[in-house]
Amino acid sequence: MRAGTSTTAPARARVARTRTTTTTPRRGTTTTTRAMKRATTVEEQRRRAKEMVTYFKDRRYDDALEESQVFGWTAKNEINNGRWTMFGLLVGMMTEYGTGVDFVDQIKLLVSVLGIADVYD
């Protein structure tokens, strides 16, 4: 603090600044109003900082929970499902090429051989 100054930090923080705002109403008249804006105190800054820390901790927790999700509609599960589907179709086409039995008849044969249903003649 400079020599000769008697105001304390909290008292300086409460000093209000004024600004002049000019507005134009519907009928074309101009009015001038004074808006009071108070300075931000250290306590308010600390409170807002604690709120932000809490918010980002919660957000980090939610992101970690989403990344650790094993079941459900996750990106990794969808990629794996797509890969297995492509692999199954490739095997079906290669089997059709090798044996001459089309894909639908292969499914019927599989169901019949596994004993699920008697659909293959």
C-alpha positions as a Markdown table, in Angstrom:
| # | Residue | x | y | z |
|---|---|---|---|---|
| 1 | Met | 0.0 | 0.0 | 0.0 |
| 2 | Arg | 1.3 | 3.4 | -0.8 |
| 3 | Ala | 2.2 | 5.9 | 1.9 |
| 4 | Gly | -0.6 | 8.3 | 2.6 |
| 5 | Thr | -3.4 | 6.1 | 1.4 |
| 6 | Ser | -5.9 | 5.2 | 4.1 |
| 7 | Thr | -8.4 | 2.9 | 2.2 |
| 8 | Thr | -8.1 | -0.8 | 2.7 |
| 9 | Ala | -8.3 | -3.5 | 0.0 |
| 10 | Pro | -12.0 | -4.6 | 0.8 |
| 11 | Ala | -13.1 | -1.0 | 0.9 |
| 12 | Arg | -11.5 | -0.4 | -2.5 |
| 13 | Ala | -13.1 | -3.5 | -3.9 |
| 14 | Arg | -16.5 | -2.2 | -3.0 |
| 15 | Val | -16.1 | 1.1 | -4.8 |
| 16 | Ala | -18.7 | 1.2 | -7.5 |
| 17 | Arg | -18.0 | 2.4 | -11.0 |
| 18 | Thr | -20.6 | 4.1 | -13.1 |
| 19 | Arg | -21.2 | 4.0 | -16.8 |
| 20 | Thr | -23.6 | 5.9 | -19.0 |
| 21 | Thr | -25.9 | 4.0 | -21.3 |
| 22 | Thr | -27.8 | 5.6 | -24.1 |
| 23 | Thr | -31.0 | 3.9 | -25.3 |
| 24 | Thr | -33.4 | 4.8 | -28.1 |
| 25 | Pro | -37.1 | 3.9 | -27.3 |
| 26 | Arg | -39.7 | 3.3 | -30.0 |
| 27 | Arg | -40.8 | 6.8 | -30.6 |
| 28 | Gly | -37.3 | 8.2 | -31.4 |
| 29 | Thr | -36.6 | 9.9 | -28.1 |
| 30 | Thr | -33.2 | 9.2 | -26.4 |
| 31 | Thr | -32.8 | 8.6 | -22.7 |
| 32 | Thr | -29.7 | 8.3 | -20.7 |
| 33 | Thr | -29.5 | 6.0 | -17.7 |
| 34 | Arg | -26.7 | 5.3 | -15.2 |
| 35 | Ala | -26.0 | 1.7 | -14.3 |
| 36 | Met | -24.0 | 0.8 | -11.2 |
| 37 | Lys | -21.4 | -1.9 | -11.6 |
| 38 | Arg | -19.7 | -3.2 | -8.5 |
| 39 | Ala | -16.2 | -4.6 | -8.5 |
| 40 | Thr | -15.6 | -8.3 | -8.0 |
| 41 | Thr | -14.3 | -9.2 | -4.6 |
| 42 | Val | -11.7 | -11.8 | -3.8 |
| 43 | Glu | -14.3 | -13.9 | -2.0 |
| 44 | Glu | -16.5 | -14.0 | -5.1 |
| 45 | Gln | -13.5 | -15.0 | -7.2 |
| 46 | Arg | -12.7 | -17.8 | -4.8 |
| 47 | Arg | -16.3 | -19.0 | -4.8 |
| 48 | Arg | -16.4 | -19.0 | -8.6 |
| 49 | Ala | -13.0 | -20.7 | -8.8 |
| 50 | Lys | -14.3 | -23.5 | -6.4 |
| 51 | Glu | -17.4 | -23.9 | -8.5 |
| 52 | Met | -15.3 | -24.2 | -11.7 |
| 53 | Val | -13.0 | -26.8 | -10.0 |
| 54 | Thr | -16.0 | -28.8 | -9.0 |
| 55 | Tyr | -17.5 | -28.5 | -12.4 |
| 56 | Phe | -14.4 | -29.7 | -14.2 |
| 57 | Lys | -13.8 | -32.5 | -11.7 |
| 58 | Asp | -17.4 | -33.7 | -12.4 |
| 59 | Arg | -16.8 | -33.4 | -16.1 |
| 60 | Arg | -13.6 | -35.4 | -15.9 |
| 61 | Tyr | -15.3 | -38.1 | -13.9 |
| 62 | Asp | -18.2 | -38.3 | -16.5 |
| 63 | Asp | -15.6 | -38.5 | -19.3 |
| 64 | Ala | -13.7 | -41.3 | -17.5 |
| 65 | Leu | -17.0 | -43.1 | -16.8 |
| 66 | Glu | -18.0 | -42.9 | -20.5 |
| 67 | Glu | -14.6 | -44.2 | -21.6 |
| 68 | Ser | -14.7 | -47.1 | -19.2 |
| 69 | Gln | -18.2 | -48.2 | -20.3 |
| 70 | Val | -18.0 | -51.8 | -21.5 |
| 71 | Phe | -21.6 | -52.7 | -22.3 |
| 72 | Gly | -24.0 | -50.7 | -24.5 |
| 73 | Trp | -23.7 | -48.5 | -27.5 |
| 74 | Thr | -20.1 | -47.5 | -27.3 |
| 75 | Ala | -17.9 | -46.6 | -30.2 |
| 76 | Lys | -15.5 | -49.6 | -29.5 |
| 77 | Asn | -18.4 | -52.0 | -29.4 |
| 78 | Glu | -19.9 | -50.7 | -32.7 |
| 79 | Ile | -16.5 | -51.0 | -34.5 |
| 80 | Asn | -16.1 | -54.6 | -33.2 |
| 81 | Asn | -19.6 | -55.5 | -34.3 |
| 82 | Gly | -19.0 | -54.1 | -37.8 |
| 83 | Arg | -15.7 | -56.0 | -38.1 |
| 84 | Trp | -17.3 | -59.3 | -37.1 |
| 85 | Thr | -20.2 | -58.7 | -39.5 |
| 86 | Met | -17.8 | -58.0 | -42.4 |
| 87 | Phe | -15.8 | -61.1 | -41.4 |
| 88 | Gly | -19.0 | -63.3 | -41.4 |
| 89 | Leu | -20.1 | -62.0 | -44.8 |
| 90 | Leu | -16.6 | -62.7 | -46.2 |
| 91 | Val | -16.6 | -66.2 | -44.8 |
| 92 | Gly | -20.1 | -66.8 | -46.3 |
| 93 | Met | -19.1 | -65.5 | -49.7 |
| 94 | Met | -15.9 | -67.6 | -49.7 |
| 95 | Thr | -17.9 | -70.7 | -48.7 |
| 96 | Glu | -20.4 | -70.0 | -51.4 |
| 97 | Tyr | -17.6 | -69.7 | -53.9 |
| 98 | Gly | -16.0 | -72.9 | -52.7 |
| 99 | Thr | -19.1 | -75.1 | -52.3 |
| 100 | Gly | -21.7 | -73.6 | -54.6 |
| 101 | Val | -24.2 | -73.3 | -51.7 |
| 102 | Asp | -25.6 | -69.8 | -51.5 |
| 103 | Phe | -25.7 | -67.8 | -48.2 |
| 104 | Val | -29.3 | -68.5 | -47.4 |
| 105 | Asp | -28.9 | -72.2 | -47.8 |
| 106 | Gln | -25.8 | -72.1 | -45.7 |
| 107 | Ile | -27.9 | -70.6 | -42.8 |
| 108 | Lys | -30.6 | -73.2 | -43.3 |
| 109 | Leu | -27.9 | -76.0 | -43.2 |
| 110 | Leu | -26.3 | -74.5 | -40.1 |
| 111 | Val | -29.7 | -74.3 | -38.3 |
| 112 | Ser | -30.5 | -77.9 | -39.3 |
| 113 | Val | -27.1 | -79.3 | -38.3 |
| 114 | Leu | -27.2 | -77.6 | -34.9 |
| 115 | Gly | -30.6 | -79.1 | -34.3 |
| 116 | Ile | -32.3 | -75.8 | -33.8 |
| 117 | Ala | -34.9 | -76.6 | -36.5 |
| 118 | Asp | -35.4 | -79.0 | -39.3 |
| 119 | Val | -35.5 | -76.5 | -42.2 |
| 120 | Tyr | -33.1 | -78.1 | -44.7 |
| 121 | Asp | -34.5 | -80.8 | -47.0 |
